[in-house]
């Protein structure tokens, strides 16, 4: 069977997994896991990724990655290569740590972001390593639920905004959503063509990037990542303060908290501004 194609474009969301060679462990202890997360942080900063969820298991990992530009392949080479080198050096070994190339599923964000975030953090529960997601320190659950500080590579805003207007309300509802996940069907039952998780319309739209004989990185300039504007730009460009905050959020480069800190208000105020203006711009 031919290997699935890699589809890369600005704003793409992926569920990414990689496993140890011959199913061997890729983390021996917490120091290894911290080294992997450091490499992940470097990737999110270098390649303008947003990591919405993650889980480090013994012999594999899961990531839910949104790419700011068409950089998945470059970033994954960086991540897996950097970590493999660190692991081999620390444990005085040679050879491949990871099995073949990573697996990436292209995801329709509006339909499956929450489901995949739940699927990812419930991996240790499904493996019967523990009873509840909050018992596993090496996933994004505890940070998203507000039980531990958010690591700098993790983006929780997109997930939490689906559960309420206040941070405490959102975190509580998110935790309940995760707790109810064990009885839900696997999202992979809806996988299409080995690489798509989304509606038929989503598949058709993403296939537009696959023109015969054309490299996927050659996406037309308007679809590629635009330079990130400072928050002061939005403050100066829009007379309406609420519109300035909403526009900054909808550009996708800043969190509600970052925008609120710049404009001198809370994240719930920014969230209300976004909700007020979202419909206006999408009609």
Residue pairs with C-beta under 8 A, 6 or more apart in sequence:
3 101
4 193
4 194
4 195
5 195
5 210
5 216
6 72
6 73
6 104
6 216
7 106
7 195
7 206
7 209
7 210
7 216
8 67
8 70
8 71
8 72
8 73
8 209
8 216
8 217
9 70
9 206
9 209
9 216
9 219
9 223
10 67
10 68
10 69
10 70
10 219
10 223
10 224
10 225
11 66
11 67
11 68
11 252
12 66
12 67
12 70
12 72
12 106
12 206
13 52
13 64
13 65
13 66
13 106
13 107
13 108
13 109
13 113
14 63
14 64
14 65
14 66
14 67
14 72
14 104
14 105
14 106
14 107
15 62
15 63
15 64
15 104
15 105
15 107
15 116
15 120
15 197
16 62
16 63
16 64
16 65
16 72
16 76
16 102
16 103
16 104
16 105
17 60
17 61
17 62
17 63
17 102
17 103
18 60
18 61
18 76
18 80
18 98
18 99
18 102
18 103
19 26
19 59
19 60
19 98
19 99
20 26
20 59
20 60
20 97
20 98
20 99
21 95
21 96
21 97
21 98
21 99
22 99
23 59
23 99
24 59
24 97
25 58
25 59
26 32
26 58
26 59
26 60
26 61
26 87
26 97
26 98
27 33
27 36
27 56
27 58
28 91
31 90
32 87
32 90
33 56
33 138
35 83
35 86
35 87
35 90
36 56
36 61
36 83
37 56
37 151
37 153
39 78
39 79
39 82
39 83
39 86
40 51
40 54
40 63
40 79
40 153
41 151
41 152
41 153
42 78
42 82
43 49
43 75
43 78
43 79
43 153
44 50
44 51
44 153
45 153
46 75
46 78
47 67
47 68
47 69
47 71
47 74
47 75
47 78
48 67
48 68
48 69
48 71
48 225
48 228
49 65
49 66
49 67
49 68
49 71
49 75
50 65
50 66
50 68
50 155
50 158
51 63
51 64
51 65
51 66
51 140
51 153
51 154
51 155
52 64
52 65
52 66
52 113
52 117
52 140
52 154
52 155
52 156
52 158
52 159
53 62
53 63
53 64
53 116
53 117
53 120
53 121
53 139
53 140
53 144
53 159
54 61
54 62
54 63
54 64
54 120
54 139
54 140
54 154
55 61
55 62
55 120
55 121
55 123
55 124
55 136
55 138
55 139
55 140
56 138
56 139
57 123
57 124
57 127
62 120
62 123
63 120
64 107
64 113
64 116
64 117
64 120
65 72
65 75
66 109
66 155
67 75
68 225
68 252
68 253
69 224
69 225
70 216
70 217
70 219
70 224
72 104
76 102
76 104
80 98
80 102
83 97
84 96
84 97
84 98
87 93
87 97
88 94
88 95
88 97
104 195
105 191
105 195
105 196
105 197
106 195
106 196
106 197
106 198
106 206
107 113
107 116
107 197
107 198
108 197
108 198
108 199
108 202
111 198
111 199
111 202
112 187
112 197
112 198
113 158
113 159
114 159
114 162
114 177
115 184
115 187
116 187
116 197
117 140
117 144
117 159
118 177
118 178
118 181
118 184
119 181
119 186
119 187
120 139
120 140
121 133
121 136
121 139
121 140
121 141
121 144
121 178
122 133
122 178
122 181
122 182
123 139
124 130
124 133
124 135
124 136
124 139
125 131
125 132
125 133
125 182
126 182
129 136
130 136
132 179
133 139
133 141
133 178
133 179
134 141
134 142
134 145
134 147
134 175
137 148
140 154
140 156
141 147
141 178
142 148
143 149
143 150
143 151
143 154
143 156
144 150
144 154
144 156
144 159
144 160
144 171
144 174
145 171
145 174
145 175
145 178
146 167
146 168
146 171
150 156
155 255
157 255
157 256
157 257
159 174
160 167
160 170
160 171
160 174
161 170
161 256
161 271
162 170
163 169
163 170
163 171
163 172
163 173
163 174
163 177
164 170
164 172
164 173
165 268
165 271
165 272
166 268
167 267
167 268
187 197
188 197
190 197
191 197
192 198
192 200
192 203
193 203
196 202
196 203
196 206
198 206
209 216
209 219
210 216
228 253
229 251
229 253
231 248
231 254
231 258
231 259
231 262
231 263
232 262
234 244
234 245
234 247
234 248
235 241
235 244
235 262
235 263
237 244
237 247
238 244
238 247
241 263
242 272
242 273
242 276
242 277
243 273
243 277
244 263
245 259
245 260
245 263
245 265
245 269
245 270
245 273
245 274
246 270
246 273
246 274
246 276
246 277
246 278
247 277
248 254
248 259
249 256
249 259
249 270
249 273
249 274
250 274
250 277
250 278
250 281
255 267
256 267
256 270
256 271
256 274
257 267
259 267
259 270
260 266
260 267
260 269
260 270
263 270
